[in-house]
């Protein structure tokens, strides 16, 4: 990791009297394969998305992303009291909503990261965890990733399927592209990285595919893959698969039929089943016919 070469940097943003410039750095785990690109950590991905969305939707927010090898952190991290958790935010030039100058401070626990983003968030209510719609959505999705890990460790898929069904029904009950709105929210930033792991690692280790009858989940993913804050921050499929090698009860199903994940060219799963897309096209065509009658 080099501070001269961030893996991501948004356009330089100028602040205003209403929204002072917020300049910070986000340090995330590096790929366990090439040690440089963004790694598979879903928590790091979650806060990368949060940073991206805030910079996109609030004037004055400017940030850089650096990757760090977990076993070889920058020397100054240890000097500054790093808790050995990722991601890490370092406020370079930040003023909170209450006028407090927090420049130079480090945030690295979940609670601290939430405090940091809440303190500079003036224009993005959908990115606040305690926002009522987010509270409702989080209750629906908070157990899904845990059941997926249990599934990889040998538990039956019944509990995970029940959680997926609950998610599909939740999405069906909301007339929006995402969990709480037509824009990504805090709860989406939590769910989408973990849903990507479920999709990629579930297929690699168990041959698991999200059932096609969960059409609202597939529509949700199709919409999410169109959003740069999610698509452009994804870890590679190979990094995701590699991350579960010591957690899953068996190796990837493709082992022996091709190279190890560490030797493969990086790929990024961003497609949805073709028959789902065909059904969507037919559904939209029928809706248009009804409107024209």
N, C-alpha and C positions, 0 to 999 in steps of 0.2 A: 504494500500500500504506500502510495506517495501522495503527500498533500498537494503536490504540483499537478497531479493528474486525477481529478475526480472522475468517477464513472458516470456522474450526471450533474449538470448544472443548469438551472433554469435561466431564462433571459434576465439580464440585470433589471431589477425592479426599483423604480424610484418611489419614495414615499411622498406623503403630503401632510398637511397640518392635521387632517382627520385620521390618516393612517400613516404613522411614522414608519420608516424603513425597518424591516425585521430581517436581519441577516444572521443565518445560522448554518451549522454544518451537521450532517447526519452521518454517523459511522455505522455501517452494517456488516454482518458477517460476509466474508468473501466465499466464493465457490470453493468447495472442498476438493474440486478437481483441478481447476487451473490456478487457484489461489488469487485470482484477480477480479474476475467478473462477479456480479452479485450472486450471493449464495441462496440456499433453499429455505433459510429460516423464515417461517410464516410470520413471526412477530416483527422481524425486520421489514418484511414486505409490507405488512400492515402500516407501519409508521412511514415507510417510503411513500405509500399511496396517500396517507394523510398529508404529508409535506407537499406532495405534488398538487393535490387538490386545493390546499390552502394557497399555494403560490399562484395557482391558476385562477382563483376566485376572489382573492383579496389583494388590493393594491398594496405594493410595498414589500411583499414577502419574497425574499431571495434566499436560496439555499443551495448547497453543494452536497453531494453524496460521495463518501469514500468507503471503499471496502477494506476490511481488516481481517487478517488471519487470526482466528480465535486464540490460537496458541502462541501468537507473536504480536501482542498489542503494542501500540506506540508507547515509548518510554514515559511520555508525559501523562498518559492515562493513570499509571500507577502513582505517579507523583501527585496527581490531583484527586486521589481518593476513589478511583474507579471501583465499582462493586463487582467487576468481572461479568457483567451482564451486557447483552446487546439488545437493541441498538443503543447508541449513545448520541445525544444531542449536545453540541457546544454552541452556546449563544455568542455570536461574535459582536453583533451590535443590535440589541433588542431592548425595546421599551414596552412594558406591559400596559394593559388597558387602564391601569390605575396610575400610570406615570412612573413606575419603578424601573430603574435601569438594571437589567439583569445580564448585561454584557459580561462575558468571561465565565459565566456559570456553566456547570456540567450537569446533565440530567441523564440517568441511566436505568432507573427502575421504572416499572409500569406506572406507578403512582406519580413519580417525578415527571415522566414524559407527558402524562395527562395534564399535570399542573402547568407545564411549559406551554403546551399547545392551547390550553384553555386561556392562559394569560395573554396570548397574543392574538387570539381569535376574536375578531370584531364583526366579520361579515359572513361567517359560515356556520349558522346554527345547526345545520345538518351534520356537522363534524363534531358535535358535542355529545359525549356519551350519555350525559344526564338529560338530554333532550327527550321528551316523553315518547315520541315514535321510536327512537333508538332503544329506549329501555324495553319497550314492547318487543321489538325485533330481536334484541339480544336474548331475551327469554326463550325465544324460539330456536335460536341457532347455537347457543352456548355449549351444548353437550355433543354436537355432531362430531367434532374433531376427536373428542375423547373416545367415542364409540368406534370411530374409524381405526384408531390406534389399537384398541382392544381386538378389532377384527383382524388386523395384520398379525396380532400376537396369538391368533388361534381361536378366538371366540366366534360363534356363529354370526352370520350377517344380519340376523333378525332385528337386533337392537339398532344397528346402523340404518337398516332399511326403514325402520319405524321413524327414526329421526329425519331421514330424507323425505318420507311421506309427510311428516309434520311441516317440513320446510315447503314442500310443494303446495300443500293446502294453504299455508300462510301466504305464499306468493299469489295463489289463485284468489285469495280474499282481498287483495290490494290491487287497485287499478293503476299501477305504476310500473315502470320498467325495473325498478330495484326494490329493495326491502321497504323503504319508507317514502320514496319519492322517485321522480324521473332523473335525479342526479344521485351520484354515489354519496353515501352517508358513512358515519362512523361504523355502523353495524355491517355495512357492505365491506368496508376496509378490514374488518375482523373476519368476515365469512369467506370472501373470495379467495384469499391466499390458501386457506385451509381446504376449501372446496377443490381448488386446483390440485392440491396434494392428494386428496381423496381420489380424484379422477385419474391422475397420472400414476401414482404409486399403487392404487387399488388395481389398476389394470396390469401393471408390471408384475406384481407379486401374487395376485389372486385371480387374474383374468376378469376382474369385476368391472362392469360398466353401469353407470347410472341408468336405471330402467327407463326405457323410452316413454313409458306411460307417465312418467313425471315430467310432463311437457312444460310445466311452468318453470321448473329448474333449468331445463334446456333453453327455454326462451330467455331466462335470466342470464345464463352464461353467454348466450349469443349476443345479448345487449352489452354485457360487460366486456367482451372481447373487442367491442367497437370503441371502447373508452381508453385513450392513451394512458391515463393514470393507472390502469390495471395492466393492459397489454404490454406497455413498454417497460414495466417494472417487474415482469415475470422472471423467475429463475428458469434455468433450462430444465427440460424433462430429465436429463441425465443427472443433474444435481439433486433433483427431488428423489429419484430412484435410489441414488447412492446414499442419501441421508437415512434410508430405512433398512440398509443392509444388516445392521446389527440389531434392529428392532423386530423385524419380521421373522416368523418362525421358519420360513423357507426362502430360498433365493428367488430372484426374478425368473418368471416362467420362460423367458427367452434365453436364459443362460445355457450355453452350449450350442445355440443356434446363431449366435452372432457375438460381436465384441462386447467386453464389459462396458458398463456406463462410462467408466473413466477413459475409455479409448474411442468412444463414439463422438462423432461430430455433434455439436449442440443443436438440439431442436426444441421447439416451443409449441405445445399443443394449444391451438386457438380455434379449432374447428368444432362444429357440432354435426350430428348425424345427418346425412343427406336427406333421408326420408322425413326427418323432422322439418328440414328447410322446405321440402316439397309440400308438406302438410301446411306449413305456415303460409306459403305462397297461395295455396288453394283457399285457405281460410281468409286471407286478406282479399283475395279475388272475390269470394262470396260476399264479404262485407261491403266491398265496393259496388257489387251488383245490387245489393239491398238498398244502399244509399241512393242509387240512381233511379230506383223504381218509384 
